[in-house]
Structures are given as C-alpha cells and as structure tokens.
Amino acid sequence: MLLAEEARLQQDNFTTLLNHDNFHATLLACCVELVLFSYKMVHLAFPYVLNQFGLNAFDFCKVIESVVRHEPEMPRVLVRHLSSVEERILESLAWQEASPLLTLLDDVANRAHVAHTLPGAPHFAAPRPPPALASLASPMPPSKVLPGPPSGAAVPSGLPSPPAPAAPAQPPPPLPTRRPG
C-alpha cells in the first residue's frame, strides 16, 4: 500500500504517518470490520469497531479509500460494505459533536476570518460561494422568483431589461390508443 501511495503522491517519506498510532489503529480497525462483516457477525456491526478501538469516524473514513484502492482482489461484497460504511460516516457520523471534521472546518473558517480582518488587508465584499453551492447559500428558495418592476416602469439606466416571461408549457399531445382486436 505504501509503495502505491509513494507513486501516486510522488512522496517517499511516510515516517510522520507511520509514527502515528492512530493510523495503525484505524487500519487495523478497517481490517477487523471486514472480518466481522465476512463472518456475518451482525451483533458486532459497524460502528462497533470504532467504539472498541476508540476511533472517530472521520479518521476511519480516510483509510477506507486506500484499503479499497490497494487491494484489487477484494471481493465485491466487501467493497460494497466499505462503501456503505463510508456513506454512513459522511452522512451522519462525521458531523457529530467533537468530530475532527468540525474542528477542521472551524479552523479554516477562523483562518479566513483572521486573514480578512488583518490590518492592511484589502476590504472587499464577502466572498461568494462557488456556483455549485450558490443555491445552498441563498436565503430564498430556488422556486421563488422575485417580481420585476411593474409593467410600464422604467428600468434604471445601465441595467439590462428583465427577460420576457416564458410562454406557459403546453401539455404533450395525446398518445394514440391501441384497440384490442
């Protein structure tokens, strides 16, 4: 696994990673999860392993991709199981209180706030979210359309005229009926 990561990341020094007990515990926990699932030990279903090893879900999730990527002969059912574990982590477990993900997001937000308020920093408007996230950041639901100026009202100079309203949608033509016969 390390040789493949070395080629992928073009890095050959993994001593920092290998000196972390958390990495080894997380990798071992992933292997134990696969064994428990393989032997259908449903009473020890995920997240039992996290609790027994004292791990958080976010760190466990980071190891899943490497395990799946570097074990090409892993049975498909185990790959699907790890995918479902990863989904569960990303949907709920990673967002629990005291999660390192929340700490990481807070750190990024604080650094952005500090950089924006430093003396001598240019004062620009608040950054806009990326286009893919713009609808999530909008306080208005996407289905609501703000009304334009009343008909006959002049549009201020320099602003484009609002687009003309679209024609109402027409129902599709009826399908020909086939008579039994």
C-alpha positions as CSV (number, residue, x, y, z in Angstrom):
1,M,0.0,0.0,0.0
2,L,2.8,2.4,0.8
3,L,4.6,1.7,-2.5
4,A,1.5,2.6,-4.4
5,E,0.9,5.7,-2.4
6,E,4.5,6.7,-2.9
7,A,4.0,6.5,-6.7
8,R,0.6,8.3,-6.5
9,L,1.7,11.1,-4.3
10,Q,5.3,11.3,-5.6
11,Q,6.5,11.3,-2.0
12,D,8.8,8.8,-0.4
13,N,8.9,9.8,3.2
14,F,6.0,8.4,5.2
15,T,7.7,8.4,8.6
16,T,5.3,11.0,10.0
17,L,2.3,8.9,9.0
18,L,3.9,5.6,10.2
19,N,4.8,7.2,13.6
20,H,1.1,7.9,14.3
21,D,-0.5,5.2,16.4
22,N,-3.9,6.4,15.2
23,F,-3.1,5.4,11.6
24,H,-2.2,1.9,12.6
25,A,-5.2,1.5,14.9
26,T,-7.5,2.8,12.1
27,L,-6.0,0.5,9.5
28,L,-6.4,-2.5,11.9
29,A,-10.0,-1.4,12.7
30,C,-10.8,-1.4,9.0
31,C,-9.4,-5.0,8.7
32,V,-11.4,-6.1,11.7
33,E,-14.6,-4.5,10.3
34,L,-14.1,-6.6,7.1
35,V,-13.6,-9.8,9.1
36,L,-16.7,-9.2,11.3
37,F,-18.7,-8.5,8.2
38,S,-17.4,-11.5,6.3
39,Y,-18.4,-13.8,9.2
40,K,-21.8,-12.1,9.4
41,M,-21.4,-11.1,13.0
42,V,-24.3,-8.7,12.9
43,H,-24.3,-8.1,16.7
44,L,-20.9,-6.5,16.1
45,A,-22.0,-4.4,13.2
46,F,-20.4,-1.0,12.4
47,P,-19.8,1.3,14.4
48,Y,-18.9,-1.3,17.0
49,V,-15.3,-1.3,15.8
50,L,-15.0,2.4,16.2
51,N,-16.1,2.2,19.8
52,Q,-13.8,-0.7,20.6
53,F,-10.7,0.9,19.2
54,G,-11.7,4.4,20.5
55,L,-11.5,5.9,17.0
56,N,-13.5,8.6,15.4
57,A,-15.5,8.1,12.2
58,F,-13.7,10.8,10.2
59,D,-10.3,9.1,10.6
60,F,-11.8,5.7,9.8
61,C,-13.3,7.2,6.6
62,K,-9.9,8.4,5.4
63,V,-8.4,4.9,5.5
64,I,-11.3,3.2,3.6
65,E,-10.3,4.6,0.2
66,S,-6.7,3.4,0.5
67,V,-7.7,-0.1,1.6
68,V,-10.1,-0.5,-1.4
69,R,-7.8,1.1,-3.9
70,H,-4.8,-1.1,-3.0
71,E,-6.5,-4.4,-2.6
72,P,-7.7,-5.1,-6.2
73,E,-8.7,-8.7,-5.4
74,M,-11.0,-7.8,-2.5
75,P,-14.4,-9.4,-3.0
76,R,-17.0,-7.1,-4.4
77,V,-19.3,-7.6,-1.4
78,L,-16.6,-6.3,0.9
79,V,-16.0,-3.2,-1.3
80,R,-19.8,-2.6,-1.2
81,H,-19.8,-2.9,2.5
82,L,-16.9,-0.4,2.9
83,S,-18.7,1.9,0.6
84,S,-21.9,1.7,2.7
85,V,-19.8,2.4,5.8
86,E,-18.2,5.4,4.2
87,E,-21.6,6.7,3.2
88,R,-22.9,6.3,6.7
89,I,-19.9,8.2,8.1
90,L,-20.2,11.0,5.6
91,E,-24.0,11.3,6.1
92,S,-24.1,11.4,9.8
93,L,-21.2,10.1,11.9
94,A,-18.6,12.6,10.7
95,W,-20.9,15.5,11.7
96,Q,-21.3,14.6,15.3
97,E,-20.1,16.9,18.0
98,A,-16.3,16.6,18.8
99,S,-15.6,15.3,15.3
100,P,-12.3,16.3,13.8
101,L,-14.1,17.3,10.7
102,L,-15.9,20.1,12.6
103,T,-12.7,21.2,14.2
104,L,-11.0,21.3,10.8
105,L,-13.9,23.3,9.3
106,D,-13.8,25.7,12.3
107,D,-10.0,26.2,11.8
108,V,-10.4,27.0,8.1
109,A,-13.3,29.5,8.9
110,N,-11.2,31.1,11.6
111,R,-8.2,31.5,9.3
112,A,-10.3,33.0,6.6
113,H,-11.8,35.4,9.1
114,V,-8.4,36.4,10.5
115,A,-7.0,36.9,7.0
116,H,-10.0,39.1,6.1
117,T,-9.7,41.3,9.2
118,L,-5.9,41.8,9.2
119,P,-4.8,45.5,9.1
120,G,-3.8,46.4,5.6
121,A,-5.8,43.6,4.1
122,P,-7.9,44.9,1.2
123,H,-11.6,45.3,2.2
124,F,-13.6,43.5,-0.4
125,A,-17.2,42.3,-0.3
126,A,-17.8,39.0,1.4
127,P,-16.6,36.1,-0.9
128,R,-19.3,34.5,-2.9
129,P,-19.8,30.7,-2.7
130,P,-18.9,28.6,-5.7
131,P,-21.6,28.4,-8.4
132,A,-22.4,24.8,-7.4
133,L,-23.1,25.9,-3.8
134,A,-24.8,29.2,-4.6
135,S,-28.3,27.8,-4.4
136,L,-27.4,26.4,-0.9
137,A,-26.3,29.8,0.3
138,S,-29.3,31.7,-1.0
139,P,-31.8,32.7,1.7
140,M,-34.6,32.4,-1.0
141,P,-35.8,29.0,-2.1
142,P,-34.9,28.4,-5.8
143,S,-38.6,28.1,-6.7
144,K,-39.4,31.7,-5.7
145,V,-38.8,34.4,-8.3
146,L,-38.6,38.0,-7.2
147,P,-41.1,40.2,-9.0
148,G,-39.7,42.6,-11.6
149,P,-40.6,46.3,-11.9
150,P,-44.3,47.0,-12.5
151,S,-45.2,47.0,-16.2
152,G,-44.6,50.3,-17.8
153,A,-42.0,51.2,-15.1
154,A,-38.7,52.4,-16.4
155,V,-35.6,50.3,-15.9
156,P,-32.7,52.2,-14.4
157,S,-30.1,53.0,-17.0
158,G,-27.1,50.7,-17.1
159,L,-29.2,47.6,-16.0
160,P,-30.4,45.1,-18.5
161,S,-34.2,44.7,-19.0
162,P,-35.7,41.7,-17.3
163,P,-36.3,38.8,-19.6
164,A,-39.8,38.4,-21.0
165,P,-42.0,35.8,-19.3
166,A,-41.9,32.4,-20.8
167,A,-44.9,31.1,-22.6
168,P,-46.9,28.6,-20.5
169,A,-46.0,25.0,-21.1
170,Q,-48.3,23.1,-23.4
171,P,-49.4,19.6,-22.4
172,P,-47.9,16.8,-24.7
173,P,-50.2,15.6,-27.5
174,P,-52.3,12.6,-26.5
175,L,-50.8,9.2,-27.4
176,P,-52.7,7.1,-30.0
177,T,-54.8,4.5,-28.3
178,R,-54.5,0.9,-29.5
179,R,-57.7,-1.1,-29.6
180,P,-57.6,-4.8,-28.9
181,G,-58.5,-6.8,-31.8
